[in-house]
């Protein structure tokens, strides 16, 4: 019994609904993958935008997986 209670209190207090979690994960995945298909030279402003977009996508993907049901 003690083990069951400790496992229930572990993790985030708020959870997303299933549809919301799927939407957040898909959005994060798209933000992570789409910049791969945009050609740019390393060091240009577009390259920095691509890297920032990929970083934000990775963060959204991680948040979606953390708050999934």
C-alpha distances in whole Angstrom, upper triangle without the diagonal:
4,5,5,7,9,10,11,13,15,18,21,21,23,24,27,27,28,32,32,30,32,35,34,34,37,39,38,39,42,43,42,44,47,49,49,52,54,56,57,59,56,57,58,57,55,54,52,51,50,47,46,45,43,41,41,40,37,36,35,34,31,30,30,28,25,25,25,23
4,5,5,6,9,10,11,13,17,19,19,22,23,27,28,29,32,32,30,32,35,34,33,37,38,37,38,41,42,41,43,46,47,48,51,53,55,56,57,55,55,56,55,54,52,50,49,48,46,44,44,42,40,39,38,36,34,34,33,30,29,29,27,24,24,25,23
4,6,5,6,9,10,11,15,18,18,21,21,25,26,26,30,30,27,30,33,31,30,34,36,34,35,38,39,38,40,43,44,45,48,50,52,53,54,52,52,54,52,51,49,47,47,45,43,42,41,39,37,36,36,33,31,31,30,27,26,27,24,22,22,22,20
4,6,5,6,9,10,13,16,16,19,19,22,23,23,27,27,25,27,30,29,29,32,34,32,33,37,37,37,39,42,43,44,46,49,51,52,53,51,52,53,52,50,48,47,46,44,42,41,40,38,36,35,34,32,30,30,29,26,25,25,22,20,20,20,18
4,5,5,7,9,12,15,14,17,18,21,23,24,27,27,25,28,30,29,29,32,34,32,34,37,37,37,39,42,44,44,47,49,51,52,54,51,52,53,51,50,48,46,45,44,42,41,40,38,36,35,34,32,30,30,29,26,25,25,23,20,20,20,18
4,6,5,7,10,13,13,17,18,21,23,24,27,27,24,27,30,28,28,31,32,31,32,36,36,35,37,40,42,42,45,47,49,50,51,49,49,50,49,48,46,44,43,42,40,38,38,36,34,33,32,30,28,28,27,24,23,23,21,18,18,19,18
4,6,5,8,12,13,15,15,19,20,21,24,24,21,24,27,25,24,28,30,28,29,33,33,32,34,37,39,39,42,44,47,47,49,46,47,48,47,45,43,42,41,39,37,36,35,33,31,30,30,27,25,25,24,21,20,20,18,16,16,16,15
4,6,8,10,10,13,13,16,18,19,22,22,20,23,25,24,24,27,28,27,29,32,32,32,34,37,39,39,42,44,47,47,49,47,47,48,46,45,44,42,41,39,37,36,35,33,31,30,29,27,25,25,24,21,20,19,18,15,14,15,13
4,7,8,8,11,13,16,18,20,23,22,20,24,26,24,24,28,28,27,29,32,32,32,34,37,38,39,42,44,46,47,48,46,46,47,45,44,43,40,39,38,36,35,34,33,30,29,29,27,24,24,23,20,19,19,18,15,14,15,14
4,7,8,12,12,16,18,19,23,21,19,22,24,22,22,25,26,25,26,30,29,29,31,34,35,36,39,41,43,44,45,43,43,44,42,41,40,37,37,36,33,32,31,30,27,26,26,23,21,21,20,17,16,17,15,12,12,14,13
4,7,9,9,13,15,17,20,18,15,19,21,18,18,22,23,21,23,26,26,25,28,31,32,33,36,37,40,40,42,39,40,41,39,38,36,34,33,32,30,28,28,26,24,23,22,20,18,18,17,14,12,13,12,8,9,10,11
4,5,7,10,13,15,18,16,14,17,19,16,17,21,21,19,22,25,24,24,27,29,31,32,35,36,39,39,41,39,39,39,37,36,35,33,31,31,29,27,26,25,23,21,21,19,16,16,16,13,11,12,11,8,7,9,10
4,7,10,13,16,18,16,15,19,20,18,19,23,23,22,24,27,26,27,30,32,33,35,37,38,41,42,43,42,42,42,40,39,38,35,34,33,32,29,28,28,25,23,23,22,19,18,19,16,14,14,14,11,9,11,11
4,7,10,13,15,13,12,16,17,15,16,20,20,19,22,24,24,25,28,29,31,33,35,36,39,40,42,40,40,40,38,36,36,34,32,31,30,27,26,26,24,21,21,21,18,16,17,15,12,12,13,10,7,9,9
4,7,9,12,10,9,12,14,12,14,17,17,17,19,22,22,23,25,27,29,31,33,34,37,38,40,39,39,39,37,35,35,33,31,30,29,27,25,24,23,21,20,19,17,15,15,14,11,10,10,9,5,6,6
4,6,8,6,6,9,10,9,11,14,14,15,17,19,20,21,23,25,27,29,30,32,35,36,39,38,38,38,35,33,33,31,29,28,27,25,23,23,22,19,18,18,16,13,13,13,10,8,10,9,6,6,6
4,6,5,6,9,10,11,12,14,15,16,18,20,21,22,24,26,28,30,31,33,36,38,40,40,40,40,37,35,35,34,31,30,30,28,25,25,24,22,20,20,19,16,15,16,14,11,12,12,9,7,6
4,5,5,6,9,10,11,12,14,15,16,18,20,21,22,24,27,28,29,31,35,36,39,39,40,39,37,35,34,33,31,29,29,28,25,24,24,22,19,20,19,16,15,16,14,10,11,13,10,7,6
4,5,5,6,9,10,11,12,14,15,16,18,20,21,22,25,27,27,29,33,35,38,37,38,37,35,33,33,32,29,28,28,26,23,23,23,21,18,19,19,15,15,16,15,11,13,15,12,10,10
4,5,5,6,9,10,11,12,14,15,16,18,20,21,24,25,27,28,32,33,36,35,36,35,33,31,30,29,27,25,26,24,21,21,21,18,16,17,16,12,12,14,12,9,11,13,10,8,10
4,5,5,6,9,10,11,12,14,15,16,18,20,22,24,25,27,30,32,34,34,35,34,32,30,29,28,26,24,24,22,20,19,19,16,14,15,14,11,10,11,9,6,7,9,7,5,7
4,6,5,6,9,10,10,12,14,15,16,18,21,22,23,25,29,30,33,33,34,33,32,29,28,28,25,23,24,22,19,19,19,17,14,15,15,12,10,12,12,8,9,12,11,8,10
4,5,5,6,9,10,11,12,14,15,16,19,21,22,23,27,29,31,31,32,31,29,27,26,26,23,21,22,21,17,17,18,15,13,14,14,11,10,13,12,9,11,14,12,11,13
4,6,5,6,9,10,11,12,14,15,18,20,21,22,26,27,30,29,30,29,27,25,24,23,21,19,19,18,15,15,15,12,10,11,11,7,7,9,8,5,9,11,10,9,12
4,5,5,6,9,10,10,12,14,17,18,20,21,25,26,29,28,29,29,27,25,24,23,21,19,19,18,15,14,14,12,9,10,10,7,5,8,8,5,7,10,10,9,12
4,5,5,6,9,10,10,12,15,16,17,19,23,24,27,27,28,28,26,23,23,23,20,18,18,18,14,13,15,13,10,11,12,9,8,11,12,9,11,14,14,12,15
4,5,5,6,9,10,10,13,15,16,17,21,23,25,25,26,25,23,21,20,20,17,15,16,15,12,11,13,10,7,10,11,8,8,11,11,9,12,15,14,14,17
4,5,5,6,9,10,12,14,16,17,20,21,24,23,24,24,22,20,19,18,16,14,14,13,10,9,10,8,4,6,7,5,4,8,9,8,10,13,13,13,17
4,5,5,6,8,11,12,14,16,19,20,23,23,24,24,22,20,19,19,17,14,14,14,11,9,11,10,6,7,10,8,6,10,12,10,11,14,15,15,18
4,5,5,6,9,10,11,13,16,18,21,21,23,22,21,18,17,17,15,12,13,13,10,9,12,11,7,10,12,10,9,13,14,13,15,18,18,18,21
4,6,6,7,10,11,12,15,17,19,19,20,19,18,15,14,14,12,9,10,10,6,6,8,7,4,8,10,9,9,12,13,13,15,17,18,18,22
4,6,7,8,11,12,15,16,18,18,19,19,18,15,14,14,12,9,9,10,7,4,7,8,5,6,9,9,8,11,13,13,14,17,18,19,22
4,6,6,8,10,13,15,18,17,19,19,19,15,14,15,13,10,11,12,9,7,11,11,8,9,13,13,11,14,17,16,17,20,21,21,24
4,5,6,7,11,13,16,17,19,18,17,13,13,14,12,9,11,12,9,8,12,12,10,12,15,14,14,17,19,18,19,22,23,23,26
4,5,5,8,10,13,13,15,14,13,10,9,11,9,5,8,10,7,7,10,11,10,12,15,15,15,18,20,20,21,24,25,25,29
4,6,8,10,12,13,15,15,15,12,10,13,12,8,9,12,10,9,12,14,12,13,17,17,16,19,21,21,22,25,26,26,30
4,6,9,13,14,17,16,16,12,12,15,13,10,12,15,13,12,15,17,15,16,20,20,19,22,24,23,25,27,29,28,32
4,6,10,12,14,13,13,9,9,12,11,8,11,13,12,12,15,16,15,17,20,20,20,23,25,25,26,29,30,30,34
4,7,10,12,11,12,9,8,12,12,10,12,15,14,14,17,19,18,20,23,23,23,26,28,28,29,32,33,33,37
4,6,9,7,9,6,6,10,10,9,11,14,14,14,17,19,19,20,23,24,24,26,28,29,30,32,34,34,38
4,6,6,9,8,6,10,12,11,12,15,16,16,18,20,21,22,24,26,26,28,30,31,32,34,36,37,40
4,6,9,9,6,8,11,10,10,13,15,15,16,19,20,20,22,24,25,26,28,30,31,32,34,35,39
4,7,8,6,7,10,11,11,13,15,16,16,19,20,21,23,25,26,27,29,30,32,33,35,36,40
4,5,5,7,9,10,11,13,14,16,17,19,20,21,23,25,26,27,29,30,32,33,35,36,40
4,5,5,6,9,10,11,12,14,15,17,18,20,21,23,24,26,27,29,30,32,33,34,38
4,5,5,6,9,10,10,12,14,15,16,18,20,21,22,24,26,27,29,30,31,32,36
4,5,5,6,9,10,11,12,14,15,17,18,20,21,23,24,26,27,29,30,31,35
4,5,5,6,9,10,11,12,14,15,17,18,20,21,23,24,26,27,29,30,34
4,5,5,6,9,10,11,12,14,15,16,18,20,21,22,24,26,27,28,32
4,5,5,6,9,10,10,12,14,15,16,18,20,21,23,24,26,27,30
4,5,5,6,9,10,11,12,14,15,17,18,20,21,23,24,26,29
4,5,5,6,9,10,11,12,14,15,17,18,20,21,23,24,28
4,5,5,6,9,10,10,12,14,15,16,18,20,21,22,26
4,5,5,6,9,10,10,12,14,15,17,18,20,21,25
4,5,5,6,9,10,11,12,14,15,17,19,20,24
4,5,5,6,9,10,11,12,14,15,16,18,22
4,5,5,6,9,10,10,12,14,15,16,20
4,5,5,6,9,10,11,12,14,15,19
4,5,5,6,9,10,11,12,14,18
4,5,5,6,9,10,11,12,16
4,6,5,6,9,10,11,14
4,5,5,6,9,10,14
4,5,5,6,8,12
4,5,5,6,10
4,6,5,9
4,6,9
4,7
4
